Amino acid sequence: MNTSWLIARHEFLSRVRTKGFIISTLLAPVGLLVVLTLPILVSELAQTQGTHRIAVVDQSPHGLAPILLAKDSSLFFVATEPTSTLRARVLADSLTGYLLIPPDGLERDSVVLFTRGGGGLGLQEAVNDAVREVFRRQRLLARGADTTLLRLAEQKTKIERIKITRERTERDQTALLTIVGYGMSIIVYMLLFIYGGIVMRSVLEEKTNRIVEILASSARPFDIMLGKVLGVGAVGLFQMLLWIVLGVGVSIAVGSTLVSLSGAPTPAGALAHYRAQENDVAVLLLQVPSLSFGHIAAFVFFFLSGYVFYSALFAGIAAAADTEQDIQTLQAPVSIFIVLPMLVIPLVMSTPDAPVAAILSLVPMFSPVLMLMRLFATEVPWWQVLLSVVLMVASIIGAVWIAGRIYRIGILRYGQRPTFRQILRWIAEG
């Protein structure tokens, strides 16, 4: 065990001192927040700095042009020129387009938008939404609908979600926690591939360079494998802790920027602004849900357990391979079990209490992603959490045992790519 500790310590120190580790640690949280906030920034700038103008030519007897203007005065204006002049202005790029409402447009529910093309989907959606809403309202009024009743029907109902616990009632954060859980699951999924791949290529490199022969003269092959898995895993955990600290600092700065973009004087006003727009990402960045100790512990456990499970198997694969091409062939059966949970994670997000979601989250190969997602999205029964932990620990022991037997034989074997049948024989005979 002392030998494993020395190898783990070497792996940890040699990797955290590299420029690649430092750069990735600094850039990853910043890059993630840029990806999250850039669409919000572009959306706000597009709303405040839009240049599209649509002239409304109203030939109907219902006076729809002023209503459209009242609906969105930044986009529409009432045309005072003939269509021939408007057409010339559109061709000269001094006007985005003009909207023709024919005499029977309201009855036929039809209008014509003349543009030079382009403008993006945003322009089309803005015109479509405004016209459809105005036409729907006017048709109802024409059939005798009461204006007060229409205003009541158009009001958006605010649903305040309250969570009931045995001790107290509190604000329900299920939607925000589900988004956080999805992000956590994506991070675990990516880190399993990244750090599992690091272990795999480190083993292959030392085998190819014959360094492992020197190590094997003073340490058991199993101790070498265990040291590599633990050392690289410690690098991953240390990097995540740094990401959390840096992410908190950057998110505070981004929150201030979002408040400025909203035009509201206070964070509460900005929060109301983004809630009205149903912008969940902005709401999440401005009002980060409170995470319990259980959430944090679950994230750490399922990352570490999933990492050890898959890294042990990847180390065994690398020990059996001689080249990168061999690895591509041998790792496919293992990699597929990391990818599969991402295909069903939308199901777990939408119905985390469904029997199929519960069963899949208990499968050890899927638990690091799916059980973590469920723990954020709903209240998982304690016995399912305990069973998942027990199965995960048992699977780790089995994976380390299997990988150790492959590693013991494969690490000093050269010149021939083993078949899956030979690998099964190594596991059986060890």
C-alpha positions as CSV (number, residue, x, y, z in Angstrom):
1,M,0.0,0.0,0.0
2,N,2.9,2.3,0.7
3,T,4.1,1.8,-2.9
4,S,0.6,2.7,-4.2
5,W,0.7,5.9,-2.1
6,L,4.1,6.9,-3.6
7,I,2.9,6.3,-7.1
8,A,-0.4,8.2,-6.4
9,R,1.6,11.1,-4.9
10,H,3.9,11.2,-8.0
11,E,0.9,11.1,-10.4
12,F,-0.8,13.9,-8.5
13,L,2.2,16.3,-8.1
14,S,3.4,15.7,-11.7
15,R,0.0,16.7,-13.1
16,V,-1.0,19.6,-11.0
17,R,2.3,21.4,-11.7
18,T,1.8,21.3,-15.5
19,K,0.8,24.4,-17.5
20,G,-2.1,22.4,-19.0
21,F,-3.6,21.8,-15.6
22,I,-3.3,25.4,-14.5
23,I,-4.7,26.8,-17.8
24,S,-7.7,24.3,-17.9
25,T,-8.5,25.1,-14.2
26,L,-8.6,28.8,-14.8
27,L,-10.4,28.8,-18.1
28,A,-13.0,26.0,-17.6
29,P,-15.3,27.9,-15.1
30,V,-15.0,31.1,-17.1
31,G,-15.7,29.3,-20.4
32,L,-18.8,27.6,-18.9
33,L,-20.2,30.9,-17.6
34,V,-19.5,32.6,-20.9
35,V,-21.5,29.8,-22.7
36,L,-24.4,30.3,-20.3
37,T,-24.4,34.1,-20.3
38,L,-23.6,34.9,-23.9
39,P,-27.1,34.0,-25.2
40,I,-28.6,36.2,-22.5
41,L,-26.3,39.1,-23.4
42,V,-27.0,38.7,-27.1
43,S,-30.8,38.5,-26.4
44,E,-30.7,41.7,-24.3
45,L,-28.6,43.6,-26.9
46,A,-30.9,42.4,-29.7
47,Q,-33.9,43.7,-27.8
48,T,-32.4,47.1,-26.9
49,Q,-30.5,47.7,-30.2
50,G,-32.9,46.3,-32.8
51,T,-33.0,48.0,-36.2
52,H,-35.9,46.3,-37.8
53,R,-38.8,48.5,-38.8
54,I,-42.0,47.2,-40.4
55,A,-44.6,49.5,-42.0
56,V,-48.2,48.4,-41.6
57,V,-50.4,48.9,-44.6
58,D,-53.9,48.4,-43.3
59,Q,-56.6,47.9,-45.9
60,S,-59.1,46.3,-43.5
61,P,-62.1,48.2,-42.1
62,H,-61.2,47.1,-38.5
63,G,-58.4,49.6,-37.8
64,L,-55.7,47.0,-37.0
65,A,-52.6,49.1,-37.7
66,P,-52.9,51.2,-34.5
67,I,-53.4,48.1,-32.5
68,L,-50.3,46.5,-33.9
69,L,-48.4,49.7,-33.2
70,A,-49.6,49.7,-29.6
71,K,-48.5,46.1,-29.3
72,D,-44.9,46.8,-30.5
73,S,-44.1,50.3,-31.4
74,S,-40.3,49.5,-31.7
75,L,-41.1,47.2,-34.6
76,F,-44.2,48.5,-36.3
77,F,-45.3,51.9,-37.6
78,V,-48.3,53.0,-39.6
79,A,-47.5,53.5,-43.3
80,T,-48.3,56.9,-44.7
81,E,-46.8,56.1,-48.2
82,P,-48.1,54.0,-51.1
83,T,-46.9,50.5,-51.5
84,S,-44.8,51.4,-54.5
85,T,-42.8,53.8,-52.3
86,L,-42.5,51.3,-49.5
87,R,-41.3,48.7,-52.0
88,A,-38.6,51.1,-53.2
89,R,-37.5,51.8,-49.7
90,V,-37.2,48.1,-48.9
91,L,-35.0,47.6,-52.0
92,A,-32.9,50.5,-50.9
93,D,-32.4,49.0,-47.5
94,S,-34.0,52.0,-45.7
95,L,-36.9,49.8,-44.5
96,T,-36.9,46.2,-43.3
97,G,-40.3,45.5,-44.9
98,Y,-44.0,46.3,-44.9
99,L,-47.0,44.2,-43.7
100,L,-50.1,44.3,-45.9
101,I,-53.4,43.6,-44.2
102,P,-55.9,43.0,-47.0
103,P,-59.6,44.1,-46.7
104,D,-60.7,40.6,-45.6
105,G,-57.5,39.7,-43.7
106,L,-59.2,39.4,-40.4
107,E,-61.9,37.1,-41.7
108,R,-59.4,35.0,-43.7
109,D,-56.8,35.2,-40.9
110,S,-54.2,36.1,-43.5
111,V,-51.6,38.9,-44.0
112,V,-48.7,39.4,-46.3
113,L,-45.2,40.4,-45.2
114,F,-42.9,41.9,-47.9
115,T,-39.2,41.9,-47.2
116,R,-35.9,41.3,-49.0
117,G,-35.5,38.1,-47.1
118,G,-33.2,37.6,-44.2
119,G,-33.7,39.2,-40.8
120,G,-33.4,35.8,-39.1
121,L,-35.9,33.8,-37.2
122,G,-36.2,36.5,-34.5
123,L,-37.9,38.9,-36.9
124,Q,-40.3,36.3,-38.2
125,E,-41.3,35.2,-34.8
126,A,-41.8,38.8,-33.6
127,V,-44.1,39.6,-36.5
128,N,-45.9,36.2,-36.2
129,D,-46.5,36.5,-32.5
130,A,-47.7,40.1,-32.6
131,V,-50.1,39.6,-35.6
132,R,-51.5,36.3,-34.2
133,E,-52.2,37.8,-30.8
134,V,-53.9,41.0,-32.2
135,F,-55.9,39.0,-34.7
136,R,-57.1,36.5,-32.1
137,R,-58.2,39.3,-29.8
138,Q,-60.0,41.2,-32.5
139,R,-61.9,38.1,-33.7
140,L,-63.1,37.5,-30.2
141,L,-64.2,41.1,-29.8
142,A,-66.0,40.9,-33.2
143,R,-68.0,38.0,-31.8
144,G,-69.1,39.9,-28.7
145,A,-66.4,38.9,-26.2
146,D,-66.2,41.2,-23.2
147,T,-62.9,43.2,-23.0
148,T,-62.7,42.8,-19.3
149,L,-63.0,39.0,-19.7
150,L,-60.3,39.0,-22.4
151,R,-57.9,40.9,-20.1
152,L,-58.6,38.3,-17.4
153,A,-58.0,35.4,-19.9
154,E,-54.8,36.9,-21.1
155,Q,-53.3,37.3,-17.6
156,K,-50.5,34.9,-16.7
157,T,-51.1,33.0,-13.5
158,K,-48.3,33.1,-11.0
159,I,-47.7,29.8,-9.3
160,E,-45.8,30.0,-6.1
161,R,-44.2,26.7,-5.3
162,I,-43.9,25.7,-1.6
163,K,-42.1,22.6,-0.4
164,I,-43.5,20.9,2.7
165,T,-41.0,19.2,5.1
166,R,-41.6,17.6,8.5
167,E,-39.8,20.6,10.2
168,R,-41.1,23.6,8.1
169,T,-42.3,24.8,4.8
170,E,-39.9,26.5,2.4
171,R,-39.7,27.7,-1.2
172,D,-39.7,24.9,-3.7
173,Q,-36.5,24.9,-5.7
174,T,-37.2,21.8,-7.8
175,A,-36.9,23.5,-11.2
176,L,-33.6,25.2,-10.3
177,L,-32.2,22.2,-8.6
178,T,-33.1,20.0,-11.6
179,I,-31.1,22.4,-13.8
180,V,-28.1,22.3,-11.4
181,G,-28.4,18.5,-11.3
182,Y,-28.3,18.3,-15.0
183,G,-25.2,20.4,-15.1
184,M,-23.6,18.2,-12.4
185,S,-24.4,15.1,-14.3
186,I,-22.9,16.5,-17.5
187,I,-19.7,17.4,-15.5
188,V,-19.5,13.9,-14.0
189,Y,-20.0,12.4,-17.5
190,M,-17.2,14.5,-19.0
191,L,-14.8,14.0,-16.1
192,L,-15.3,10.2,-16.3
193,F,-14.1,10.3,-19.9
194,I,-11.4,12.8,-19.4
195,Y,-9.7,11.3,-16.3
196,G,-10.4,7.8,-17.3
197,G,-8.7,8.5,-20.6
198,I,-5.7,10.0,-18.8
199,V,-5.3,6.9,-16.7
200,M,-5.6,4.7,-19.8
201,R,-3.1,6.7,-21.9
202,S,-0.7,7.0,-19.0
203,V,-0.6,3.2,-18.6
204,L,-0.2,2.7,-22.4
205,E,2.6,5.2,-22.5
206,E,4.6,3.6,-19.7
207,K,4.0,0.2,-21.2
208,T,5.1,1.4,-24.7
209,N,8.2,3.1,-23.2
210,R,9.0,0.0,-21.1
211,I,9.0,2.2,-17.9
212,V,6.5,-0.2,-16.4
213,E,9.2,-2.9,-16.4
214,I,11.3,-0.8,-14.1
215,L,8.3,-0.1,-11.8
216,A,7.4,-3.8,-11.8
217,S,10.8,-4.6,-10.4
218,S,10.0,-2.8,-7.2
219,A,6.2,-2.9,-7.0
220,R,3.4,-5.3,-7.6
221,P,1.5,-4.6,-10.9
222,F,-1.7,-4.2,-8.8
223,D,-0.1,-1.5,-6.6
224,I,1.1,0.3,-9.8
225,M,-2.5,0.3,-11.2
226,L,-4.0,1.4,-7.9
227,G,-1.5,4.2,-7.4
228,K,-2.3,5.6,-10.9
229,V,-6.0,5.4,-10.4
230,L,-5.9,7.1,-7.0
231,G,-3.3,9.8,-8.1
232,V,-5.2,10.9,-11.2
233,G,-8.5,10.8,-9.2
234,A,-7.0,13.1,-6.6
235,V,-6.1,15.5,-9.5
236,G,-9.7,15.5,-10.7
237,L,-11.1,16.1,-7.2
238,F,-8.7,18.9,-6.6
239,Q,-9.5,20.5,-9.9
240,M,-13.2,20.4,-9.1
241,L,-12.7,22.1,-5.8
242,L,-10.8,24.9,-7.6
243,W,-13.5,25.1,-10.2
244,I,-16.1,25.6,-7.5
245,V,-14.2,28.4,-5.8
246,L,-13.5,30.2,-9.1
247,G,-17.0,29.6,-10.4
248,V,-18.5,31.3,-7.3
249,G,-16.4,34.3,-7.9
250,V,-17.1,34.6,-11.6
251,S,-20.8,34.0,-11.1
252,I,-21.0,37.0,-8.7
253,A,-19.5,39.2,-11.4
254,V,-21.8,37.8,-14.0
255,G,-24.8,38.4,-11.7
256,S,-23.9,42.1,-11.5
257,T,-23.6,42.2,-15.3
258,L,-27.1,40.6,-15.7
259,V,-28.6,43.2,-13.3
260,S,-27.1,46.0,-15.5
261,L,-28.4,44.4,-18.7
262,S,-31.9,44.0,-17.3
263,G,-32.2,47.8,-16.6
264,A,-33.5,47.1,-13.1
265,P,-32.0,49.0,-10.2
266,T,-31.9,46.0,-7.9
267,P,-31.2,42.3,-8.2
268,A,-34.8,41.6,-7.2
269,G,-36.0,43.7,-10.1
270,A,-33.6,42.0,-12.5
271,L,-34.9,38.6,-11.2
272,A,-38.5,39.6,-11.9
273,H,-37.4,40.8,-15.4
274,Y,-35.8,37.5,-16.3
275,R,-38.7,35.5,-14.7
276,A,-41.1,37.3,-16.9
277,Q,-39.0,36.3,-19.9
278,E,-39.0,32.7,-18.6
279,N,-35.2,32.8,-18.9
280,D,-34.2,29.9,-16.5
281,V,-30.5,30.3,-17.0
282,A,-30.5,34.0,-16.0
283,V,-32.8,33.2,-13.0
284,L,-30.4,30.4,-12.0
285,L,-27.4,32.7,-12.2
286,L,-29.1,35.4,-10.2
287,Q,-30.7,33.1,-7.6
288,V,-28.5,30.1,-7.1
289,P,-30.5,27.4,-5.2
290,S,-29.3,26.4,-1.8
291,L,-27.5,23.1,-1.9
292,S,-27.7,20.8,1.1
293,F,-24.8,18.8,2.4
294,G,-26.4,15.7,0.9
295,H,-26.3,17.2,-2.6
296,I,-22.6,18.0,-2.3
297,A,-21.8,14.6,-0.7
298,A,-23.7,12.9,-3.5
299,F,-21.8,14.7,-6.2
300,V,-18.4,13.9,-4.6
301,F,-19.3,10.3,-4.0
302,F,-20.7,9.5,-7.4
303,F,-17.9,11.3,-9.2
304,L,-15.2,9.4,-7.2
305,S,-17.0,6.0,-7.3
306,G,-17.7,6.3,-11.0
307,Y,-14.2,7.5,-11.7
308,V,-12.6,4.6,-9.7
309,F,-14.9,2.1,-11.4
310,Y,-14.3,3.2,-15.0
311,S,-10.6,4.1,-14.5
312,A,-9.8,0.7,-13.2
313,L,-11.4,-0.9,-16.3
314,F,-9.6,1.6,-18.5
315,A,-6.3,0.8,-16.9
316,G,-6.9,-2.9,-17.5
317,I,-7.7,-2.1,-21.2
318,A,-4.5,-0.1,-21.6
319,A,-2.5,-2.9,-20.0
320,A,-3.9,-5.4,-22.6
321,A,-3.2,-3.0,-25.5
322,D,0.0,-2.3,-27.4
323,T,-1.1,0.7,-29.6
324,E,-3.8,3.5,-29.7
325,Q,-5.6,1.4,-32.3
326,D,-5.8,-1.5,-29.9
327,I,-7.3,0.8,-27.3
328,Q,-10.0,2.1,-29.7
329,T,-11.2,-1.5,-30.2
330,L,-11.0,-2.7,-26.6
331,Q,-12.5,0.4,-24.9
332,A,-15.7,0.4,-26.9
333,P,-17.6,-2.0,-24.6
334,V,-16.7,0.1,-21.5
335,S,-17.3,3.5,-23.1
336,I,-20.8,2.6,-24.2
337,F,-21.9,2.3,-20.6
338,I,-20.7,5.9,-20.0
339,V,-22.6,7.2,-23.0
340,L,-25.9,5.3,-22.5
341,P,-27.0,7.3,-19.4
342,M,-26.9,10.6,-21.4
343,L,-29.5,9.1,-23.8
344,V,-32.0,8.6,-21.0
345,I,-31.2,11.6,-18.8
346,P,-34.1,13.7,-20.4
347,L,-36.5,10.9,-19.1
348,V,-35.0,11.1,-15.6
349,M,-35.2,14.9,-15.6
350,S,-38.9,14.9,-16.5
351,T,-40.1,11.9,-14.5
352,P,-37.4,11.1,-11.9
353,D,-39.9,9.1,-9.8
354,A,-40.9,6.8,-12.6
355,P,-40.1,3.1,-12.1
356,V,-37.9,2.9,-15.2
357,A,-35.9,5.9,-13.9
358,A,-35.4,4.4,-10.5
359,I,-34.3,1.0,-11.9
360,L,-31.8,2.6,-14.3
361,S,-30.3,4.8,-11.6
362,L,-29.6,1.7,-9.5
363,V,-27.5,0.0,-12.3
364,P,-23.9,0.6,-11.1
365,M,-22.7,1.6,-14.6
366,F,-25.4,4.3,-14.8
367,S,-25.6,5.4,-11.2
368,P,-22.8,8.1,-11.3
369,V,-24.9,10.1,-13.8
370,L,-28.6,9.0,-13.3
371,M,-28.8,8.7,-9.5
372,L,-27.0,12.0,-9.1
373,M,-29.6,13.5,-11.5
374,R,-32.5,12.0,-9.5
375,L,-31.1,13.3,-6.1
376,F,-31.3,16.8,-7.4
377,A,-34.6,16.5,-9.2
378,T,-36.7,14.8,-6.5
379,E,-36.8,13.2,-3.1
380,V,-35.2,9.8,-3.6
381,P,-36.3,7.1,-1.0
382,W,-33.4,6.5,1.4
383,W,-33.4,2.8,0.7
384,Q,-32.7,3.4,-3.0
385,V,-29.8,5.7,-2.2
386,L,-28.4,3.1,0.2
387,L,-28.8,0.3,-2.3
388,S,-27.2,2.4,-5.0
389,V,-24.2,3.1,-2.7
390,V,-23.9,-0.6,-1.8
391,L,-24.1,-1.7,-5.4
392,M,-21.6,1.0,-6.5
393,V,-19.1,-0.1,-3.8
394,A,-19.5,-3.7,-4.7
395,S,-19.0,-2.9,-8.4
396,I,-15.9,-1.0,-7.7
397,I,-14.4,-3.9,-5.8
398,G,-15.3,-6.2,-8.7
399,A,-13.9,-3.8,-11.3
400,V,-10.7,-3.4,-9.5
401,W,-10.4,-7.1,-9.1
402,I,-11.0,-7.7,-12.8
403,A,-8.7,-4.9,-13.9
404,G,-6.0,-6.1,-11.5
405,R,-6.0,-9.6,-13.0
406,I,-5.9,-8.2,-16.6
407,Y,-3.2,-5.7,-15.6
408,R,-1.0,-8.4,-13.9
409,I,-0.7,-10.4,-17.1
410,G,-1.2,-7.7,-19.8
411,I,1.2,-5.0,-18.6
412,L,4.3,-7.1,-19.4
413,R,2.9,-8.7,-22.6
414,Y,4.0,-7.2,-25.9
415,G,3.7,-7.8,-29.6
416,Q,0.2,-9.2,-29.9
417,R,-3.2,-7.7,-29.5
418,P,-5.2,-10.0,-27.3
419,T,-8.7,-11.1,-28.2
420,F,-11.6,-10.7,-25.9
421,R,-11.5,-14.5,-25.3
422,Q,-7.9,-14.2,-24.1
423,I,-8.8,-11.3,-21.8
424,L,-11.5,-13.5,-20.3
425,R,-9.0,-16.2,-19.8
426,W,-6.7,-13.8,-18.0
427,I,-9.5,-12.8,-15.7
428,A,-10.3,-16.4,-14.9
429,E,-6.7,-17.6,-14.4
430,G,-5.3,-14.3,-13.1
